[in-house]
Amino acid sequence: MINRLLVANRGEIARRVFATCRAMGVQTVAVHSDADADAPFVAEADQAVRLPGDTPAETYLRVERILDAARRSGADAVHPGYGFLAENAEFAAAVTDAGLTWVGPPAKVIAAMGDKLAAKALLAEAGVPMLPSWTDTDDVREFPVLVKASAGGGGRGMRVVRDAAGLSEAVASARREAAAAFGDGTVFIERYVERGRHVEVQIFGDTHGTVAALGERDCSIQRRHQKIVEETPAVIDPELRARLHEAAVAAGRAVDYVGAGTVEFLLAPTGEFFFLEMNTRLQVEHPVTEAVTGLDLVRWQLLVAEGEPLPLGATPPVDGHAIEVRLCAEDPAQGFRPATGALHRFAIPGAAGRFAPTKGLRLDSGVVDGSTVGVHYDSMLAKVVAWAPTRAEAARALAGALARAEIHGVTTNRDLLVRVLRSPEFGAVRIDTGFLERHPEVIAPLLPADRLPRAALAAALASAAARRADARVLAGLPSGWRNVPAVAQVSRFSGPGGEIEVRYRLDRTGGLAEWSVDRSTAGPEAADRSTADPGNADPGNADPENERSAVALVDAAPARVVLDVDGVRQAFRVHRAGSEIFVDGPDGAASLVELPRLPLPTAAVAAGSLLAPLPGAVTRVHVQVGKRVTAGDPLLTLEAMKLEHQVLAPTDGVVTELPVPAGGQVRTGAVLAVIDGAPAAGDLTPSNPEEDPR
């Protein structure tokens, strides 16, 4: 019987396992890097052991140190979570050899399925349908194809190639990324199925010979070959569902599977399906299966590890529909570039449960208010899950909760997730692995550009209210009150597209007499003046939406501003963290930085500079100083969060500086390159042109 469990992982999955352990009366042990010392999962464990390591990313990969932590803490079992060592056969064997209980499939099963090429050969003999694949580029005669890492998952080391000319470079790039992520650069090539759906089957096996299918999940909405929306049950024909379950169980029986696992398939538009891989661990998306079955899969893992038989031998009944989204710290508009920073506020309204099966809304997160999002680990912040009687209700509830969420301080993919869930195509189940590529409109922020002026006005009014609340004298006067009423208050912000200037004037009762927002510095596409003055609108330069809207101030407090827009009251939640101001309104969220009225002089950055948006390592430099480049040419490759990011020339010009050589480390804001002829200094725009989201 397991008495004390060490979780050899971090973040959200560690908290998830700890939650079940508390319910079962099992003591818990966390291991952590120095970067994670103050993380929520460490605080929630009964005991915690620091793991020394050369870098935070390598800390959780040191088998001998994890085993030493188990010995020192008195743990008698190890749960690997997912990622890191979860599918490392040597780790599983080492845990067992140390006399500890391993919560997962036997090492020989992990080894058999960890090599995707060997797994395909083994399961093909068991009758599981396979795609044609190759290991030698010279053997490839059909396109498009997909280059895949043999030893890993999560979309790393994957490239879509549509013609022979790009195959060699795609293989080389995939090998580098796979080696960095998994320590093994072996890749293979297989046929790429256009408009395929990614459908996987949750299986569970015990030590008594039972292998059961617990339903399937549709994970077709992906970016960079990584899932971001998962749901169950999949909207498929019952006969197809039965064949998928049968193939998955056959795969499990072929290797004498024990514990939680997932058999992943690619479903073609023709109705055919093909084996992709078997994940010998608990999946990130397991909560949707728990939601519709009512089962605690972590509890099942622990019971099976203790030798207990599965309580059932067939697919359990499914109740309702569940959808999960992965909320990630990344910028979809910048090629899903990872984002870092301090998470000032993290609030998902309406969450009925955390880390356990529940009806309604569930939140499994690795972060809380005040958490720091760094560059060492995966960008996923949390999983948000909605259960409802029907698919349409689940999608609506999940989109609504995300839209109302307050996520302040770090750029996320929240708006994209909401747009996907609300899109007609998702509602009609017109989905496949190329969904995001075909629907770039979902990348747009929820807040329309013509509604930004209201958010900026709310930020200015809330800031003024905060100053009045802190005033030591004459606190009863309305904010911005002047003896000369014609003088307007002025607030300046840095926001989407550039600088935003808000001018407003209050009357003697504290009401809003007039206001205007000038975005002329934000770029040619936003060079207008948004004016909302009931009696003084300037048709020559007014934003159309604001010109026809009558806006009145109902209430202004430091954390909440209420405006009346054409007779409709709209409330804006305002949160300040230093100079950053976060506004959450009925139309979406805006992140603004209040600029000082008298800014201090700063060092100028040379025009044409490309700045690093986050810390990382320059792995390759593709050009030399003096080379003439055109817009879109690759300049260098930056590796961050174990992913490669191509840095492209934003404009035509001549490369005049390359201050960071290959192998060099950079911090946020470091100059990566300077191009003579670039219009202005700015952040780089990493992208992966060879990658095609599946």
N, C-alpha and C positions, 0 to 999 in steps of 0.2 A: 504494500500500500504506500502511495506517495504521501509523505508528510511535509517535505519542504522542497519547493520547486524553484530552480534558478532559470530565469528567462534570458537566453543568450541573444538578446536583441534590445531594441530601444523604442522610444516614441509610442505611437498609437497601439501597435501590436503588443508591446509589453503591458500597457495599461489594460488592454482587452483581456489578456491571459490572467492578469492579477485579479480582475473583477470576478471571473469564474472561480479562481482559487479562494477568494474571500467567501463566496457563497458555499463552497464545498468544505471550508475549514482547513484548507491547505496553506501553510506558511509560504511566503514569497521572498525571493532574493533577486535584486537587480544588479546588473553590472553596468558600468558607465565609463565613458571617456571623460577627460577633463572638460571638454566642451559641453557635455551633458550633465555636469555635476548638479546644476540647479533645475534640471528638467522635471516636469510633473511625474513621470514614471518612476524616477528615483525616490521622490518623496513618498510615493504611494506604497512602495515595497516595505516589507517588514525589516529587511536588511538590505544593504547596498554595499558593493565592493567596487572600488576604483580599479580600472584596468589601465596600467601604464602602456603607452604606445608612442611610436615615433610621430605619427600624425593621427588626428581624430578619426579619419576615415579607416585607418588600418587597425585601430584599437580592437574593434569587435571581430577581427579576423584571426586573432592570435589564440589558437586552440589551447596551448599549454597554459596560458594565463586564465582562460575561462575555467578550465578544469581546476586550476589552483584556487580560483574564487569559490568554486563549488566545495572544495575540500575545506577551505577556511571558514565558510559560512555554515557548514554542516548540511548542505543540500543533498538530497538523495535522488533527485531527478532533474533533467534538463529539457526545457522546451525551446526549440530554435526560432520560433516565430516565423517570419518570412524575410527573404533577403539575407545578406551576409552569409552565414554558414548553414542556412536552413536546408540546402540541398547539397551539402558537402558530405560525401560518403565517408571520408577519412575522419571528419568530426564525429559523425554518428558512431563509427567504430570505436573511436577513442573514448567517447562517453561510456559506451557499453563495457569496454575493456577496463575502465576505471571503477566498475562495479556500480554505476549509476543507471537509473532507468531512463531510457531514451524515449521521448514523446514524439514518435514519428515512425515511418516505415524503416525496416531493416537497412543496414548500410548497403547490402548487396542490391537491394531494389533501387536505392538512390543512385548507385553507381550505374546500374543498367539503364535507368531513364535519364540520368544526367548527361550522357553522351547521346545527343539527339540522333546522330547517324545510326548508332547501334540500336537505339530504341525503335527507330523506324523499321530496321531489318527484323528485329525480334517480334514486333507487333504485327508486321505484315504476315508473318507465318501464322499468327492467331486469327487472321482474317479481317484485320482492321484496315479500311481503305486508306491508301497512301497517294500522295502527289509524287510525280517523278522528280528526282533530285540528282545533283551532280556535285562532285568535289573538285573537279578540274575545269577551269574556265574554257579550255579548248573543246570540251565535250558539249558545251551549251550551244544548242542550235535553234532554240525558240525563245522569244521574248514576248512580254515582259517576264522577268524573273525576280526572285527575292533572295538577297544574300542574308544569311542568318548565322548567328553565333551558335556553335554546337554545345557550348557549356553553360549558357545563361538564358535569361529571359528578360521580361520587363521592357522589351523593345530595344534594348541596347545591343549594338552590333548588328543592326538590321538596316538594309538598304534596298530600295526598289530600283531596278535597272531596266530601262526600256529599249536599249539598243546595245550592240556589241561594243561600241566605242567607249561607253562609260563603265564597262564591267570590271576592268582591271583596277581602276581607281576606287570603285565602290568596294571591291574585295579588300583592298589594302586599308581603306578607311574603317571598314567593319572590323577587320582584325585588330587594328589599334584600339578601337573603342571596346571591343570584347576583352582584350588583354587587360585594359585599365579597369574594367568593371568586374571581371571574373577571374583574372589571372590566367586565362587560356584564350589564345587568339585564333583557335580553330574555327573555321566557318565552312558552310556548305551553301549550295544554291538549289532552289527549287522553283517550280513553276508558280507564277503569281496569278492568282485568280481575281479577275476584275469584278468589282461589285460583290465580293464575297461577304458573308456574315460570319462573325466569330462567335460560335456557340460552344459552350463547354459543359461537361457533366460532372457534378460533384459525386465522387464515390467515397465509400468508407469500407474498410476491411478490418476483420479482427483476427486473432490468433487461432480461431476455431474453424477457419476456412470460409467464412462468410464474406462475400463482397457485394455491397448493395449500392444502387444509384439513388441519390437523394434529390433528383431533379436536375434541371439544366438552367443555364444562365446565358442570356444574350449580351455579349460584351463588344458589340460592333462599333460603337462610337469611340474612336481612338484618335490620339495625336502622337506622332512619332512612334507609332506602333505600340503605344501604351494605352491601356483602357482608361477612360475617364467617366463613362456612364455604363452601368451594368444593371440588368433587370432579370427577374424571374416571375413567372415562367416565360420562356421564349414564345413569341407568337409564331408557332409553326403547326403543321399538320400533326394530328395525334399519331398517325402511322410513322411519320418521320421521327417524332419524339421517341417512340418505342425502339426504332432502329438505332438511334443515337445512344440510348440507355444500354441497349444490348451490346453495342460495340465498346462502350466504356467499361462495362462489367467484364467483357471478354479480355480487355487490356489489363484490368486489375487482376483477374484470375491467372493470366499468362505469367505474371511475375510474383504471384502469391502476395498480393498487396495487403498491408496492414496500416491502419490509421487513416487520416484524412488525405485525400488526393483529388486532383482534377485532371480529367482527360479533355484536351482542347481539340476542337474540330473547326475546319473551315467549310462553311456551307455555301455551295455554288448556287447561282440563280437557277440552274437546271434541277435543283433538288438533290444533287449528289453532295456527299460530304467526305472530307479527307482529314486524316489524323495530322495534327500539328505538333503536339508535345504532351507529355504527362508531367504535371507539376507535383512533386512528391512532398507536399506540405499543405498547410492551410492557406487558402487564397485570400488576397486583400478583400475580395468581394463576397466573402462567405456570409456577411450579415443579411444579404437579401434572401439567401436560402433559409437562414434562421427565422426570418420574418414570416415566411409563408408556411414553414413546417412547425414552428414553435420549438425547434430543437436547439440546444446549446452545443455547438460543434466542438468547442474547446472542452466542455465537460466530457463529451464522447471521446475526445483524444486521450484525456487522462484515464478514463475508465478502461479503454482498450489497452493503453500502456500498462495498466495494472493486471491485464489478463482477462478482463470481463468480456463476455460475448455481447455483440450488438443486440439491442432490444428488439430489432426487427430485421427481417431479411428481404424486404421488398421496398419499393419506392413509397415513402410516406405520403399521405394525402396532402394536397396543396390548398391553402386557404388564401384567396385574394391575390394581390399583385404587389411586388416590392421593387423599388428602383433605388439604386445607390449612385452617388456622384463622388468623384475624388476632387476635393477642393485643394488646389495646388498653388504654391507661391511661384507664379510665373506670369509672364506678360504675353498673352496670345497675339497681340498686335505686333510684337517684335519676334516672331518666329518661336513663340513659347519659351522665350529666354527666362531662365530661372531668376527669381527675385529674392533679395535678402533684406534684412532690417529688423527693427524692433516691432513686435506686434502689440500696439498700444491697447487695442480692444479686440476681443474675439467673442462674439455673441451670436448664436443661432437661435432665434425665438421659437418656442413651442416644442423643444425637444422633450419627449415624454420619457425617454430612456437613454442610457449611455452604456455601451459595451455589453449589452445583453439583449436577447430576443424581446421585441416589444411590438405592439400594434401602434400605429401612428408614426411619429417622427423619432428617429434615433440618431445620436451623434457619437461617433468614435473619433476622438481627436488626440493628437500628440502634443497640442499646445494649449495654452491658456493666456489670459491677459498678461502682458509683460514678457512673454517668451521671445527669445531671439532666434530668428531664422538665419542660419549661416549657410556656408557653401559646402560643408563637408558631407551632407547626407541628402537623401531624396527630397524632392520639393513638396511632397504631399503633406498638407497640414492636418487634414481631417477627412473622414468619410461621413456623408450625410445620407441617411436612408429614410425613405418614406414608404409605409405600408398603407394600402387602402383596398377596399373590395374590388375595385377595377383599376386597369392600367391608366385610364384617363384621369381618374381621381388621384392616383398616386403621383402622376406627373405634375398635376396642378398644385397639389399640396407641397411637393418638394420645391417646385419653382417659386412658389409664394414664400416659403420659409427662407430660401436663399436670397430672394430679392429684398426681404426685410432684414437680413443679417447685417450686423455691424462688424466689419473686418477692416481695421484701421492700422495703417503703418506699413503694410506690405502689399504689393500688387499681386492679385490673384486672378484665377480663371473663373471667378464667380459669375460675372456677367455672361460669359460664353455659355456656361452651364444652364443658366436661366433661359437664354435664347434657344438653346438646343431643345430643352424640355417643352418650350412653348411653340416650337416650330410646327407648322402643319405636316411637314414630312415625318417628323418623329411621331406625331399623333397618328399618322396613317401607316406607321411601321414601314416607311420607305427608307430603310436604314441599311448601311453596310460599312465596311471598313474605310471606304473613301468618302464618307459623309462630309467631313470638315473640308476636304479638298473641293468638293462640289458646291458647298454652301459657305463661302467665305463671309457672307453677310452676318453670320452668327458671331463673328469676332468683334463686331462693333459694340461699343459700350452701351449699357442700358440707358444712360442719361443722354438724351438727344442734345446736339450742340446748341439748339435754340433755347434749351431750358437751363443751360449753364449760368446765364445771367441771374436767374432767381436764386440758384444755389450760392453764387458769389454774394448776392445781396444779403441772404440769410447769414452767411459767414461774417459779413461786415457788421450787421446789426447785432449778432450774438457777441462779437468781440467788443463792440461798444458797450453792450449791457454788462459784460464781464468787467470792463474797466470801471463802470459806474458802481458795480457791486463792491469793488475793491477800493473805491474812493474814500478818503478819510475826511473830506470836507465837501459840503454841498451835495451830498449823495442823493438828495431828493430831486435835484434838477433832472429833466429828461436828458438822455445822452445826446451829445452833439448840439445842445442848446446854445444859441448865439443871440447877442443883442441885435445883431444885424442878420435878420432871417434869410437874406438872399445868399449867404455864404454856405456852401455845401461842405459836408464831411467827405473826406477822401480816404479810401483804403485801397492798397495795391496788393495783388496776390500773384504768385506764380502758379499756373494751373495748366490744364490740357491745352497744348498748342502755343503757350507763351505767357506773357504777362496780361493780367486782367486788372483794370482800374474801375473801382466802384465809387460813384459819387451819389450822395443822397442828402436830402434836406428834410428835417423834421419841422412840423409846425409847433406852435407854442403849447399844444396839448400832448405832444409826443407822437402825433400821427405822421405818416409818411406824406410829405408834401410833393416830392418829386425824387426820381432816381434815374441813374443811367449807368451803363456798363460799357467801358471802352475796351475792345479787344484788338485794337489796331496794331499792337505789337506782336500779335500771336501768329502772324504769317499772312500771306496773300489771301488764303481761303477764309480767313476770319477777320479781315480788315474792315470791320463795321463798328458802328456805335449803336448799342442797344439802349433805347431810351423808353422809359415808361413814366411820362409826365402827363397826367390826365388833361392838362390844358396846354401843354407846351411841346407835344411830340414833334420831332423834326423828320418829316417824311424823306428828306434827302439822304439821311444816313442812319435811319433807325432800323433795328432788327425787326422784321415783319411780325414775328410772334409777339414781341413786346409792344409794338406800336398799336396793335389792336387789343391789348390786354390792359384792363384797369386793375392796378395792384394797390392794395391798401394794407397797412400794418395793423394786425390784430393784437399781437403780443410779441415781445422780444425779451428773452431771458438768455443767460449765458449758455444754456444747453438746449434751448428750444425756441424756435421762431415760428410764428403762425402768420401767414399772409392770406389775404383775401384776393383771389384772382378771378375777376369777372363774376363775383358773387359766390365763388367756390373756395372754401377754406382749405388751405394746404399747410400741413405741419412739417417742419424740417428739424431733424435731430442734429445737433451740432456738438462735436467733441474736439477739444483742443489738446494737443500734446506739444508743448513748446510753441514753435512758430507754425507747426502743422495744424491745419483745421480740416476736419472731416465732416462732410454734410451728407446726411442720408435723408432723402425726400421721397415723395410719392412717385417720381419718375426715374429714380436711380440715385447713385452716390457720386460724390465729387471729392477729390482730394486736392486741397489747396495749401500753399505755403504763404503766410503773410509776410510781405516784404517790409523791411524797415523804412521809415520815412526819410531817414538820413543814413543811407548805407555807407559802411566803411569801405575804403579802397581795397581792392583785392588784386592779386596777380592775374594778369591777362593770359588767356590760353590762345596760342597761335591759331589763326583762322585755318580751317581745314583739318583740325585735330580730331582724331577718332579716339574717344575715351572708353576705357573699360567700365562696363556697367556693374561689375561685381568681381571679386577676387578670383583668380584662376591662374593657369599656366599656359604660356604660348608653346604649343607643341610643334608647329611648323610655320615658317615664313615663306610665302610663295613668290614674293617680288624682291627687287633690290632697289636701293636708293637711286633715283635718276630714271627709273622706268616710267614710261607713260602708260596710264591705265584708263580704262573706260568704266562707266558706271556699271556695277555688277561684277567686276572682276574680283576674284578672291585675293585678299591681301595676306591674311594669316589665319591660323586656326587656334582658337582658344578653347581649352578644356576646363569646364567647371561643372560641379555636381556629377562627375564621371561621364559627361556628355561632351561631344565635340561641337563647337559652334564656328561656322565659317564667318569670317569678318570680310565683308564685301565693300568695295569702293562705292561711296554714295554718289559720286559724280566723276566726270572726266577730269584728268589732271596728271600731274607728275608727282611721284612719291619723293618727298624731300627729306623725310626723317622716318627711321624705323628704330626707335630707341630700345626695344625689347628683343633680344635674340631668341631663337628657338631654345626652349628649356627654361626660359626666364619666368619668374613669378611676378604677378602684377596685383596691385590693390585697386579697389574701386576708384575710378576717376583718373587712373594712370593713362598717359598718352601712349597709344599703341602705334599710331602712324600719323603722319601729316602729309596731306595732299595739297599741292599748290594748284589752286583752281576750285577747291571746294568752297561752297558758299559761306559756311560758318562753322564754328566749333560745335561739336555735338557728340552724343553717344553713338557708339557703334550699333549696327543692326545685325546681330548674328543670325544666320539662317543656315539651313541644311538643304541646299537645292537638290541633293541626291536623294533625300528622304521623301517618301510619299506616304502620308498617314493612312494606316489601314483600319 
